[in-house]
Amino acid sequence: MISPIVSVPRTGPAPGTPALVDALEDGAVLMFPDLDFPLSAFEQRFVERPFADGKAKNVNIRGAASTLRGAAGTPEEQEALRQVLIRYRGFAEALVAEHLPAYAGKVTFAGTSYRPFDVDRRKMSWRRDDTRLHVDAFPSNPIGEKRILRIFRNINPDGQPRHWRVGEDFSTMAEKFLPRLPGYSPLSARMLAALKITKARRSEYDHLMLHLHDALKQDMTYQETAPQADVHFAPGQTWVTFSDLVMHGAMGGRYMLEQTAYLPVSDQARPERSPQRLLAKALGRALR
């Protein structure tokens, strides 16, 4: 089964639509077509040309101080862009509180980014090529018993959609790829943490997800022939998904805002639907 797109208009889901938390945990992408996030006249410049220094693929804020990284422009412009990202983080928090109230107070909001570049014009290694179907995993930032929830918004001023493709369900994919993955070494995980190569010790789950991420991106036959669907998110649309569960590839479109958040597996409506538990089920044992 390919990950479904569930439209959630301002008036609420259509009759018969699964509860949003249930749909999300089952691997859906929630699409909100008409939520407001206006830009002021001054802020419009951020969708007229990229305000990025070009050293990284996006501009972001992180931490309590919301320090801006990777931006270009005058001090006044950079501060205005920082405020846009702070406001977008608040927008994401409000979306969760209103539409996913079961997660309110349980989600930790992390980095917020401004992504002005066209995805399909980047030239990078296969591992960093996000046009290829993948599930999210962070090499230096193990997440263990947390989920990766991401909230995106297309702010393109010229009608250009954000083009994604989405793949088959996680369990079906994992069944194909798990036998190929190398075994987990607790000693290696401890050494990486001791050397500060990772911010914390990688769990077996983190190990498996990193290798799934890489195996998926390396397998061009799978990339070309696996069940998948094209999805286009129009300007003004917002979409939300667990990016550690939903296979996705970003194929094109420029000017987007993105919020990353973490949810403990234990705070899911049904923890057994997490990739942590799905991988354990596929292996027939608890993960280390």
LUMMI-389877 format. One record per residue (C-alpha): chain; residue in one letter; x, y, z. Coordinates in nm, 4 decimals, decimal comma. Each point is the difference from the previous one (the first is absolute). Layout:
// residues N
R|marpa|tivo|u|v|w
R|A|A|X|Y|Z
...
This chain:
// residues 288
R|marpa|tivo|u|v|w
R|A|M|0,0000|0,0000|0,0000
R|A|I|0,1263|0,3475|-0,0897
R|A|S|-0,0107|0,2645|0,2734
R|A|P|-0,3332|0,1843|-0,0326
R|A|I|-0,0474|0,3775|-0,0127
R|A|V|-0,2811|0,1112|0,2335
R|A|S|-0,1421|0,3470|-0,0695
R|A|V|-0,1053|0,1964|0,3080
R|A|P|-0,1857|0,3206|-0,0980
R|A|R|-0,0579|0,2802|0,2480
R|A|T|-0,3549|-0,1253|0,0517
R|A|G|0,1358|-0,3338|0,1230
R|A|P|0,0422|-0,3478|-0,1496
R|A|A|-0,2735|-0,1361|-0,2238
R|A|P|-0,2456|-0,2480|0,1553
R|A|G|0,1526|-0,3464|0,0122
R|A|T|0,3596|0,1291|0,0084
R|A|P|0,2093|-0,1877|0,2583
R|A|A|0,0973|0,1944|0,3110
R|A|L|0,3032|0,2085|-0,0891
R|A|V|0,2295|-0,1559|0,2599
R|A|D|-0,1008|-0,3475|-0,1188
R|A|A|0,0620|0,0922|-0,3631
R|A|L|0,3362|0,1568|0,0835
R|A|E|0,1187|-0,2988|0,2042
R|A|D|-0,1144|-0,2356|-0,2760
R|A|G|0,2319|0,1751|-0,2466
R|A|A|-0,2099|0,2743|-0,1570
R|A|V|0,1080|0,3480|-0,1045
R|A|L|-0,2487|0,2565|0,1342
R|A|M|-0,0513|0,2911|-0,2399
R|A|F|-0,1552|0,3264|0,1231
R|A|P|-0,1012|0,2055|-0,3061
R|A|D|-0,1095|0,3273|0,1551
R|A|L|0,1851|0,0878|0,3205
R|A|D|0,1176|0,3610|0,0213
R|A|F|0,3643|0,0993|0,0271
R|A|P|0,0289|0,3453|-0,1614
R|A|L|0,3261|0,1790|-0,0761
R|A|S|0,0272|0,3760|0,0451
R|A|A|0,1009|0,2309|-0,2830
R|A|F|0,3557|0,0054|0,1371
R|A|E|0,0065|-0,3796|0,0363
R|A|Q|-0,1052|-0,0554|-0,3631
R|A|R|0,3642|0,0450|-0,0982
R|A|F|0,0736|-0,3424|0,1492
R|A|V|-0,1986|-0,1636|-0,2809
R|A|E|0,1380|0,2238|-0,2735
R|A|R|0,3608|-0,1180|0,0323
R|A|P|0,1810|-0,2409|0,2339
R|A|F|0,1271|0,1615|0,3201
R|A|A|0,2516|-0,2788|0,0593
R|A|D|0,3767|-0,0006|0,0065
R|A|G|0,0143|-0,3089|-0,2218
R|A|K|0,2187|-0,2006|0,2391
R|A|A|-0,2891|-0,2242|0,1038
R|A|K|-0,3224|-0,1084|-0,1670
R|A|N|-0,2180|0,2036|0,2358
R|A|V|-0,0093|0,2785|0,2564
R|A|N|-0,1108|-0,0947|0,3502
R|A|I|-0,0480|0,0924|0,3626
R|A|R|0,0579|-0,2335|0,2933
R|A|G|-0,0023|0,0122|0,3757
R|A|A|-0,1563|0,2347|0,2490
R|A|A|0,1958|0,2973|-0,1379
R|A|S|-0,1320|-0,0681|-0,3534
R|A|T|0,3379|0,0887|-0,1479
R|A|L|-0,0185|0,0380|-0,3777
R|A|R|0,2440|-0,2084|-0,2037
R|A|G|0,0785|0,0011|-0,3709
R|A|A|-0,1752|0,3265|-0,0875
R|A|A|0,1053|0,2828|-0,2304
R|A|G|-0,1123|0,3631|-0,0138
R|A|T|0,0350|0,3089|0,2126
R|A|P|-0,0256|-0,0232|0,3803
R|A|E|-0,3559|0,1374|-0,0262
R|A|E|-0,0952|-0,2615|-0,2604
R|A|Q|0,1556|-0,2840|0,1933
R|A|E|-0,1869|0,0998|0,3143
R|A|A|-0,3251|0,0181|-0,1969
R|A|L|0,0640|-0,3486|-0,1401
R|A|R|0,0731|-0,1292|0,3496
R|A|Q|-0,3339|0,1394|0,1143
R|A|V|-0,1777|-0,1740|-0,2906
R|A|L|0,1457|-0,3307|0,1187
R|A|I|-0,0928|0,0680|0,3620
R|A|R|-0,3524|0,0778|-0,1152
R|A|Y|-0,0112|-0,3171|-0,2092
R|A|R|0,1017|-0,2046|0,3028
R|A|G|-0,2972|0,1545|0,1821
R|A|F|-0,2204|-0,0837|-0,3003
R|A|A|0,1120|-0,3641|0,0218
R|A|E|-0,0630|-0,0107|0,3742
R|A|A|-0,3525|0,1363|-0,0544
R|A|L|-0,0676|-0,2556|-0,2744
R|A|V|0,0917|-0,2862|0,2315
R|A|A|-0,2056|0,1449|0,2869
R|A|E|-0,3104|0,0416|-0,2171
R|A|H|0,0113|-0,2962|-0,2356
R|A|L|0,2087|-0,2562|0,1918
R|A|P|-0,0989|0,0796|0,3603
R|A|A|0,1021|-0,3476|0,1192
R|A|Y|0,3604|0,1126|-0,0596
R|A|A|-0,0300|0,3470|0,1546
R|A|G|0,2527|0,0490|0,2775
R|A|K|0,1794|-0,3211|-0,0977
R|A|V|0,1747|0,1182|-0,3162
R|A|T|0,3400|0,1699|0,0191
R|A|F|0,0546|0,2554|-0,2752
R|A|A|0,3529|-0,0004|-0,1377
R|A|G|0,1480|0,1675|-0,3092
R|A|T|-0,2002|0,2321|-0,2244
R|A|S|0,1216|0,0594|-0,3550
R|A|Y|-0,0420|0,2245|-0,3032
R|A|R|0,0654|-0,1900|-0,3230
R|A|P|0,0252|0,2350|-0,2967
R|A|F|0,1818|-0,2232|-0,2493
R|A|D|-0,1443|-0,2212|-0,2697
R|A|V|0,0540|-0,3592|0,1066
R|A|D|0,0758|-0,1506|-0,3391
R|A|R|0,2793|0,2471|-0,0790
R|A|R|0,2267|-0,1110|0,2803
R|A|K|0,3055|-0,2098|-0,0772
R|A|M|0,0987|-0,2187|0,2923
R|A|S|0,0958|-0,3524|0,1001
R|A|W|-0,2551|-0,2798|-0,0179
R|A|R|-0,0211|-0,0049|0,3798
R|A|R|-0,1071|0,3658|0,0105
R|A|D|-0,2215|-0,0203|-0,3081
R|A|D|-0,3471|0,0474|0,1453
R|A|T|-0,1692|-0,0521|-0,3372
R|A|R|0,0474|-0,3715|0,0679
R|A|L|-0,2640|-0,1806|0,2042
R|A|H|0,1123|-0,0238|0,3606
R|A|V|-0,1056|0,0021|0,3631
R|A|D|0,1561|0,2614|0,2260
R|A|A|0,2861|-0,0884|0,2324
R|A|F|0,2630|0,2338|0,1443
R|A|P|0,3619|-0,1301|0,0019
R|A|S|0,1303|0,2214|0,2808
R|A|N|-0,3218|0,0335|0,1996
R|A|P|-0,1367|-0,3377|0,1175
R|A|I|-0,3660|0,0214|0,0979
R|A|G|-0,0575|-0,3398|0,1615
R|A|E|-0,3583|-0,0136|0,1275
R|A|K|-0,1216|0,3141|-0,1768
R|A|R|-0,1886|0,0601|-0,3231
R|A|I|0,0813|0,2628|-0,2643
R|A|L|-0,3051|0,2143|-0,0723
R|A|R|0,0436|0,2626|-0,2725
R|A|I|-0,2198|0,2913|-0,1037
R|A|F|0,0588|0,1539|-0,3438
R|A|R|-0,1498|0,3003|-0,1796
R|A|N|0,0349|0,1125|-0,3614
R|A|I|0,0504|0,3801|-0,0097
R|A|N|0,0897|0,0261|-0,3691
R|A|P|-0,1368|0,3298|-0,1426
R|A|D|-0,0195|-0,1126|-0,3630
R|A|G|-0,2367|-0,2967|0,0185
R|A|Q|0,2761|-0,2623|-0,0070
R|A|P|-0,1002|-0,3126|0,1927
R|A|R|0,2279|-0,1959|0,2290
R|A|H|0,0351|-0,3334|-0,1757
R|A|W|0,0366|-0,3113|0,2129
R|A|R|-0,0258|-0,3675|-0,0645
R|A|V|-0,1108|-0,2367|0,2730
R|A|G|0,0716|-0,3704|0,0221
R|A|E|-0,1451|-0,3201|0,1328
R|A|D|-0,0768|-0,0709|0,3645
R|A|F|0,2897|-0,0333|0,2435
R|A|S|-0,0479|-0,3664|0,0939
R|A|T|-0,0052|-0,1177|-0,3622
R|A|M|0,3158|0,1978|-0,0761
R|A|A|0,1780|-0,1211|0,3167
R|A|E|-0,0761|-0,3635|-0,0799
R|A|K|0,1938|0,0408|-0,3264
R|A|F|0,2982|0,1886|0,1416
R|A|L|0,0584|-0,1291|0,3548
R|A|P|0,1850|-0,3169|-0,1129
R|A|R|0,2581|0,2205|-0,1750
R|A|L|0,0919|0,2128|0,3003
R|A|P|0,3164|-0,0481|0,2087
R|A|G|-0,0320|-0,1061|0,3624
R|A|Y|-0,0045|0,2434|0,2883
R|A|S|0,3069|0,0430|0,2227
R|A|P|-0,0659|0,1504|0,3457
R|A|L|0,3768|0,0492|0,0397
R|A|S|0,0211|0,2026|-0,3211
R|A|A|-0,2990|0,2068|0,1117
R|A|R|0,1670|0,0783|0,3337
R|A|M|0,3253|0,0975|-0,1736
R|A|L|-0,1748|0,2375|-0,2400
R|A|A|-0,1668|0,1709|0,2939
R|A|A|0,3237|0,0139|0,2027
R|A|L|0,1796|0,1627|-0,2950
R|A|K|-0,2849|0,2523|-0,0366
R|A|I|-0,0678|-0,1188|-0,3544
R|A|T|-0,3590|-0,0507|0,1106
R|A|K|-0,1846|0,2136|0,2543
R|A|A|-0,1159|-0,3098|0,1872
R|A|R|0,0409|-0,3772|-0,0261
R|A|R|-0,1598|-0,1500|-0,3074
R|A|S|-0,2605|-0,2588|0,0861
R|A|E|-0,0570|-0,3019|-0,2214
R|A|Y|-0,2992|0,1884|-0,1382
R|A|D|0,2200|0,2963|-0,1006
R|A|H|0,2476|-0,2402|-0,1592
R|A|L|-0,2696|-0,1742|-0,2035
R|A|M|-0,1607|0,3247|-0,1139
R|A|L|0,3304|0,1476|-0,1188
R|A|H|0,0727|-0,3122|-0,2011
R|A|L|-0,3547|-0,0121|-0,1369
R|A|H|0,0366|0,3643|-0,1065
R|A|D|0,3223|-0,0820|-0,1856
R|A|A|-0,1128|-0,3324|-0,1457
R|A|L|-0,3137|0,1593|-0,1421
R|A|K|0,1911|0,2855|-0,1610
R|A|Q|0,2654|-0,2287|-0,1469
R|A|D|-0,2436|-0,2444|-0,1601
R|A|M|-0,0876|0,1659|-0,3310
R|A|T|-0,2070|-0,2965|-0,1133
R|A|Y|-0,2198|0,0435|0,3066
R|A|Q|-0,0120|0,3765|-0,0540
R|A|E|-0,1299|-0,0483|-0,3538
R|A|T|-0,2313|-0,2987|0,0429
R|A|A|-0,1354|0,0110|0,3569
R|A|P|-0,3658|0,0951|0,0521
R|A|Q|-0,0157|0,3780|0,0193
R|A|A|-0,2134|0,3012|-0,0844
R|A|D|0,0668|0,3611|-0,0969
R|A|V|-0,1493|0,2668|0,2243
R|A|H|-0,0060|0,3753|-0,0617
R|A|F|-0,0496|0,2443|0,2892
R|A|A|-0,1207|0,3368|-0,1252
R|A|P|0,1074|0,3373|0,1428
R|A|G|-0,1865|0,0657|0,3228
R|A|Q|-0,0348|-0,3675|0,0827
R|A|T|0,1444|-0,1503|0,3178
R|A|W|0,0765|-0,3695|0,0437
R|A|V|0,0898|-0,2094|0,3017
R|A|T|0,1449|-0,3487|0,0260
R|A|F|0,2176|-0,2332|0,2025
R|A|S|0,3027|0,0096|-0,2292
R|A|D|0,1588|-0,2999|0,1727
R|A|L|-0,2977|-0,2114|-0,1097
R|A|V|-0,1041|0,1430|-0,3372
R|A|M|0,2408|-0,0588|-0,2861
R|A|H|0,0337|0,3213|-0,1935
R|A|G|0,2152|0,1784|-0,2538
R|A|A|-0,0024|0,3762|-0,0636
R|A|M|0,0054|0,0425|-0,3772
R|A|G|-0,0349|0,3726|-0,0573
R|A|G|-0,1313|0,3361|0,1103
R|A|R|0,1604|0,2964|0,1694
R|A|Y|-0,0907|0,2157|0,3008
R|A|M|-0,1271|-0,2162|0,2818
R|A|L|-0,0137|0,0175|0,3787
R|A|E|0,0573|-0,3095|0,2134
R|A|Q|-0,0304|-0,0861|0,3679
R|A|T|0,1504|-0,3128|0,1563
R|A|A|-0,1479|-0,1344|0,3236
R|A|Y|0,0477|-0,3099|0,2140
R|A|L|-0,2654|-0,2136|0,1669
R|A|P|0,0850|-0,2796|0,2473
R|A|V|-0,1186|-0,3379|-0,1238
R|A|S|-0,1721|-0,0486|0,3353
R|A|D|-0,2173|0,3058|-0,0723
R|A|Q|-0,1409|-0,1363|-0,3232
R|A|A|-0,3627|-0,1059|-0,0038
R|A|R|0,1253|-0,3453|-0,0965
R|A|P|0,3756|-0,0474|0,0508
R|A|E|-0,0081|-0,3298|-0,1887
R|A|R|-0,0342|0,2016|-0,3227
R|A|S|0,3375|0,1709|0,0482
R|A|P|0,2940|-0,1072|-0,2196
R|A|Q|0,1756|-0,1023|0,3233
R|A|R|-0,2667|-0,2615|0,0695
R|A|L|-0,0479|-0,0957|-0,3653
R|A|L|0,3711|-0,0794|-0,0359
R|A|A|-0,0052|-0,2014|0,3229
R|A|K|-0,2997|-0,1944|-0,1284
R|A|A|0,1740|-0,0706|-0,3312
R|A|L|0,3080|-0,1281|0,1865
R|A|G|-0,2064|-0,2002|0,2474
R|A|R|0,1662|0,1547|0,3067
R|A|A|0,0412|0,3227|0,1945
R|A|L|0,2560|0,2460|-0,1316
R|A|R|0,3097|0,0798|0,2052
